[in-house]
């Protein structure tokens, strides 16, 4: 029986006791609980994640997102005033130039174009034993249509002398390629790239990422070295912090617990959390059972941190995210479908990859590397995904809309209320759901 479709985001709201928001991950990973929701029989079972093999058959194909969370939260100071600045890295933008990133910043209203930020004062040593102090600098170049900032990073390096003072070996940093004074030889902006516009502040968005204490950083001119000992990416890895969601208030002692065990391609601003429940042993046990496993990539970006703000969900604009399906994985998916076996998506990010590619190629899965803005809401017709492993999602979120589209709004509401009654743990470090 088809249910009536609603487009009001207020219809996808629910109340959750604060104590059910998981603050720390369980140990071991697969000891989390598993709510099994059967769409055909409209029934609910309560298990543990380690039991998931009971519901999988030989020939089933798990498709998981192998994206790895980068240490995307940088805390620094304004060069001009010394005021604390927080920058959340969302996606690298090589289409604009080397070391260009799309970001969220706080305080957004005060950080205008041309603002310069400095992070850290890292000591490095080259192969000859010469020591230097490295600082990471950023310049804000403009705003994006989604409310973020385009930022260009550079490294300043100064040798450390016995007196503790260094001679500046760096050359002047060139003007922005987005300005009329773009240095000769700089790559021009990609015409296909969305234009930078003056839009609302993104302070409310970056504020949704848990804040931390600022680093004790120095000040200096924005420079770019002629031959740096360290790269921008290396300094980001050294200085960046794990961008935990705002509802997690406990410290994470092991950063690897916010990574899946199969994460290998760095680029996400948040973890694809449905995969956090798998252990190497569980994956091997499923393989021995005849379940096949493939990997795709979606680097989780802006929309993870941005709620649906408009009442009519049809007016919500999804931010672009980069996805990748290689040729062997595409063939594995097509082979599974031809054999009449099930494609089981591990998480909503895997769903969006599969359904995006199918929409690009008229229901076929082909190798693809590019962007997607697919927004799945109730009424969507799924082309590839037969079953879904997922966590419990925030109210009024695009993820709750997606699972409601997959299982039906009424059935998801019933499952969530059952999970609350049974004291399941919610959100990123919470328990899991298997929708069959």
C-alpha positions in Angstrom: 0.0 0.0 0.0 1.5 3.4 -1.0 1.6 6.0 1.7 0.9 9.7 1.1 4.0 11.6 0.4 4.7 14.7 2.5 7.2 17.4 1.6 7.2 19.2 5.0 10.4 18.8 6.9 8.5 19.3 10.1 6.9 15.9 9.4 10.4 14.3 9.8 11.0 15.5 13.3 11.1 13.4 16.6 12.1 13.9 20.2 15.1 12.0 21.5 16.2 11.8 25.2 19.7 13.4 25.4 21.1 10.4 27.2 20.5 8.2 24.1 23.0 10.2 22.1 26.1 8.0 22.1 29.2 9.9 23.3 31.7 7.1 22.9 32.0 4.1 20.6 31.4 0.6 22.0 34.1 -2.0 22.2 34.5 -4.1 20.2 33.0 -2.4 17.2 30.6 -5.2 16.4 29.2 -5.3 19.9 26.8 -2.5 19.0 23.1 -3.4 18.8 21.3 -4.0 15.5 17.7 -3.3 14.8 16.5 -5.4 11.9 13.6 -3.9 10.0 11.9 -6.1 7.4 9.9 -4.0 4.9 8.0 -6.9 3.4 6.8 -8.4 6.7 6.7 -5.0 8.5 8.5 -6.6 11.5 11.3 -5.6 13.8 14.0 -7.8 15.4 16.6 -6.9 18.0 20.1 -8.4 17.5 23.8 -7.3 17.8 25.8 -6.2 14.8 28.0 -9.3 15.0 24.9 -11.3 14.0 24.4 -9.5 10.7 25.6 -12.5 8.8 22.3 -14.3 9.8 20.5 -11.9 7.4 23.0 -12.1 4.5 23.1 -14.8 1.8 25.8 -16.2 -0.3 26.1 -14.0 -3.4 25.0 -10.8 -1.6 27.2 -7.9 -2.3 28.1 -5.3 0.4 29.1 -1.9 -1.0 30.9 0.3 1.5 32.4 3.8 1.4 36.2 3.7 1.7 36.6 7.4 2.3 38.8 8.3 5.2 38.2 11.3 7.5 40.9 14.0 7.2 41.9 16.0 10.3 39.8 18.7 8.9 39.4 21.2 11.8 42.1 23.8 12.0 42.3 26.4 14.8 44.5 29.5 14.2 44.6 33.2 14.5 44.1 36.2 12.3 47.4 37.7 11.2 46.1 41.3 11.5 44.4 41.1 14.9 45.3 37.8 16.6 41.7 36.8 17.0 40.9 33.1 17.1 39.6 31.5 13.9 38.3 28.0 13.2 38.4 26.5 9.7 36.7 23.3 8.7 38.1 21.8 5.5 35.3 20.4 3.2 36.9 19.7 -0.1 40.1 20.4 -2.0 39.5 22.6 -5.1 42.3 21.8 -7.7 40.0 23.3 -10.3 40.9 26.7 -8.8 44.6 26.0 -8.2 47.0 24.1 -5.9 46.2 24.1 -2.2 42.8 25.7 -2.7 40.0 24.4 -0.4 36.3 24.9 0.1 35.8 25.5 3.8 33.6 26.6 6.6 34.9 29.4 8.9 34.1 30.9 12.2 33.5 33.7 13.1 32.1 34.0 9.6 30.8 37.6 9.6 34.3 38.9 10.5 36.3 37.0 8.0 36.1 38.9 4.8 37.9 38.4 1.5 41.6 39.0 2.0 41.6 38.0 5.6 44.9 36.1 6.5 45.1 33.3 9.0 48.1 31.6 10.6 48.2 28.1 12.1 51.0 26.5 14.1 54.7 26.8 14.4 56.0 23.4 13.6 59.7 22.5 13.8 61.0 20.4 10.9 64.4 19.0 9.9 65.7 18.3 6.4 68.0 15.5 5.2 71.1 17.5 6.2 69.9 18.1 9.7 69.1 21.8 9.1 66.1 22.8 11.3 63.4 25.2 10.3 60.1 26.6 11.7 57.1 26.0 9.5 53.8 27.9 9.6 50.7 27.3 7.7 48.9 30.4 6.3 45.5 30.8 4.7 43.9 33.6 2.8 40.2 33.9 2.4 39.3 34.5 -1.3 35.6 34.5 -1.5 32.3 33.0 -0.5 30.5 30.1 -2.2 26.8 29.8 -3.1 26.4 27.2 -0.3 27.7 29.6 2.3 31.3 28.4 2.6 34.6 30.1 1.9 37.3 29.5 -0.7 40.7 29.5 1.0 44.2 29.2 -0.4 46.8 27.7 1.9 50.6 28.3 1.8 53.6 27.4 3.9 56.2 29.8 5.4 59.4 28.3 6.5 62.3 30.0 8.4 65.6 28.4 9.4 66.3 28.2 13.1 69.5 30.0 14.0 71.4 29.4 17.3 69.9 32.7 18.5 66.4 31.4 17.8 65.8 33.9 15.0 65.4 32.9 11.4 66.1 34.6 8.1 63.0 34.7 5.9 63.8 32.6 2.8 60.3 32.8 1.4 59.2 34.7 -1.6 56.2 37.1 -1.6 52.9 35.4 -1.9 51.2 36.2 -5.2 47.8 37.8 -5.5 44.7 35.7 -5.6 43.8 34.1 -9.0 40.3 35.3 -8.3 41.5 38.9 -8.4 42.5 41.0 -11.4 46.1 40.8 -10.3 46.5 37.0 -10.7 50.2 36.1 -11.1 51.4 35.1 -14.5 51.4 31.3 -14.9 48.6 30.7 -12.3 45.9 28.4 -13.5 42.7 30.2 -14.4 39.4 29.4 -12.7 37.4 26.6 -14.2 34.4 28.0 -16.1 32.3 25.1 -14.9 33.0 25.9 -11.3 30.1 27.5 -9.4 30.7 31.2 -9.1 31.8 32.7 -5.8 29.0 34.9 -4.5 28.3 37.1 -1.5 25.8 34.9 0.5 24.8 34.5 4.1 27.5 33.8 6.8 28.4 30.2 7.3 29.2 30.8 11.0 26.0 28.9 12.0 27.2 25.9 10.0 30.8 25.6 11.2 29.4 26.2 14.7 27.8 22.7 14.4 31.3 21.2 14.5 32.5 20.8 18.1 34.8 23.7 19.0 38.1 23.2 20.8 40.8 25.3 22.4 42.9 27.4 20.0 46.5 26.6 19.3 49.2 29.1 20.4 50.1 30.3 17.0 52.4 33.1 15.9 51.8 35.8 13.4 53.5 36.6 10.1 53.1 37.7 6.5 51.4 35.4 4.1 54.2 33.9 2.1 54.8 30.9 -0.2 58.3 29.3 -0.1 60.3 28.7 -3.2 61.4 25.3 -1.9 59.5 24.3 1.3 60.6 21.4 3.4 57.0 20.5 4.2 53.9 20.7 2.0 50.5 22.3 2.8 49.0 18.8 3.0 51.7 17.6 5.5 51.1 20.6 7.8 47.3 20.1 7.7 47.9 16.5 8.8 50.1 17.7 11.6 48.0 20.6 12.8 44.5 19.4 12.0 42.1 17.9 14.5 39.4 15.3 14.0 36.1 17.1 13.2 33.8 15.3 15.7 30.0 16.1 15.4 28.7 18.8 17.7 26.6 16.4 19.8 29.6 14.5 20.9 31.1 16.1 24.1 33.4 13.4 25.3 37.0 13.3 24.1 37.9 10.7 21.6 41.1 9.0 22.9 41.7 6.9 19.7 41.1 8.9 16.5 41.0 5.6 14.6 37.6 4.9 16.2 36.2 7.6 14.0 37.5 5.8 10.9 36.2 2.6 9.4 38.7 -0.4 9.4 38.7 -0.2 5.6 39.1 3.6 5.2 42.0 4.3 2.8 41.2 7.4 0.6 41.4 10.6 2.7 38.9 13.3 1.9 35.9 13.3 4.2 34.9 16.0 6.7 32.9 13.3 8.6 32.9 9.6 8.9 30.6 7.3 6.9 29.4 6.0 10.3 27.4 2.9 9.2 30.8 1.2 8.5 32.2 1.9 12.0 30.5 -1.4 13.2 32.6 -3.7 11.1 35.8 -5.4 12.4 38.3 -7.2 10.2 37.3 -10.5 11.7 33.6 -9.9 10.9 34.4 -8.9 7.3 36.4 -12.1 6.8 33.7 -14.2 8.4 31.2 -12.7 5.9 33.5 -13.4 3.0 33.8 -17.1 4.1 30.0 -17.2 4.2 29.9 -16.2 0.5 29.1 -12.6 0.9 31.1 -10.4 -1.5 32.4 -6.9 -0.6 33.1 -4.0 -2.8 34.2 -0.4 -2.2 33.2 3.0 -3.6 34.2 6.5 -2.5 32.1 9.5 -1.5 33.9 12.2 0.4 31.4 13.5 2.9 31.1 17.3 2.7 29.0 20.3 3.6 25.5 18.8 3.9 26.5 16.5 6.8 26.8 19.7 8.8 23.9 21.6 7.4 20.3 20.9 8.4 17.3 21.2 6.1 16.3 24.8 6.9 13.3 25.2 4.5 9.9 23.8 5.4 9.4 22.5 1.9 12.1 19.9 1.3 11.8 20.4 -2.5 13.4 23.8 -2.0 16.5 22.3 -0.3 19.7 22.5 -2.3 22.2 19.7 -1.9 25.8 20.5 -1.9 28.0 18.7 -4.5 30.1 15.8 -3.2 32.8 13.9 -5.1 32.2 10.2 -5.8 34.1 7.4 -7.4 33.2 3.9 -8.7 36.1 2.0 -10.4 35.7 -0.5 -13.2 36.1 -3.7 -11.2 33.5 -2.5 -8.6 31.1 -1.5 -11.4 31.4 -5.0 -12.9 30.9 -6.7 -9.5 27.7 -4.7 -9.0 26.4 -5.5 -12.4 27.3 -9.2 -12.0 25.4 -9.3 -8.7 22.3 -7.8 -10.3 22.4 -10.1 -13.3 22.6 -13.1 -10.9 19.5 -11.9 -9.0 21.5 -11.3 -5.8 21.1 -8.4 -3.5 23.2 -5.2 -3.4 23.5 -4.2 0.3 24.6 -0.6 0.8 26.7 0.1 3.9 25.4 3.6 4.8 23.6 6.4 3.1 26.8 7.6 1.4 27.0 4.2 -0.5 23.4 4.6 -1.4 24.0 8.0 -3.0 27.0 6.7 -4.9 25.1 3.8 -6.4 21.9 5.6 -7.1 23.7 8.6 -8.6 25.7 6.5 -11.0 22.6 4.5 -12.0 20.8 7.8 -12.8 23.7 9.0 -14.9 23.7 5.8 -17.0 20.0 4.9 -17.3 19.9 2.2 -14.6 23.3 0.8 -15.4 26.4 0.9 -13.2 29.5 2.2 -15.1 32.9 3.4 -13.9 32.4 7.0 -12.8 34.5 9.7 -11.1 32.9 13.1 -10.6 30.3 15.0 -8.5 26.8 14.3 -7.4 24.0 16.4 -5.9 21.5 13.6 -5.6 18.9 14.4 -3.0 16.8 11.3 -2.1 13.4 12.0 -0.6 10.2 10.0 -0.1 8.8 9.0 -3.5 12.2 8.3 -5.0 12.4 5.0 -7.0 15.5 3.0 -6.0 17.3 1.4 -8.9 20.2 -0.5 -7.4 20.1 -0.8 -3.6 18.2 -3.8 -2.2 19.0 -3.5 1.5 20.6 -0.9 3.7 22.8 -0.9 6.8 22.6 2.5 8.5 22.8 4.3 11.8 20.0 6.3 13.5 19.9 9.8 12.1 19.1 13.3 13.3 15.6 14.7 13.0 15.0 17.0 10.1 18.1 15.7 8.2 18.6 14.7 4.6 19.7 11.3 5.9 16.4 10.7 7.7 14.6 11.7 4.5 16.7 9.1 2.6 15.9 6.2 4.9 12.3 7.2 5.0 12.3 7.0 1.2 13.8 3.5 1.3 11.6 2.0 4.0 8.6 4.3 4.1 8.0 7.1 6.5 5.5 5.3 8.7 7.8 2.2 9.1 10.8 4.3 9.9 8.8 6.3 12.5 7.7 3.0 14.1 11.3 1.7 14.1 12.7 4.8 15.7 10.1 4.9 18.5 10.9 1.2 19.1 14.6 2.0 19.3 13.9 4.8 21.8 11.8 2.4 24.0 14.5 -0.2 23.8 17.2 2.4 24.7 19.3 2.1 21.6 22.2 4.5 21.2 21.8 7.1 18.5 23.8 9.0 15.9 27.5 8.7 14.9 28.8 6.4 17.7 25.4 4.8 18.2 23.8 1.5 17.2 22.8 0.3 13.7 19.8 -0.6 11.7 19.5 -3.2 8.9 16.7 -2.5 6.5 15.7 -5.5 4.4 
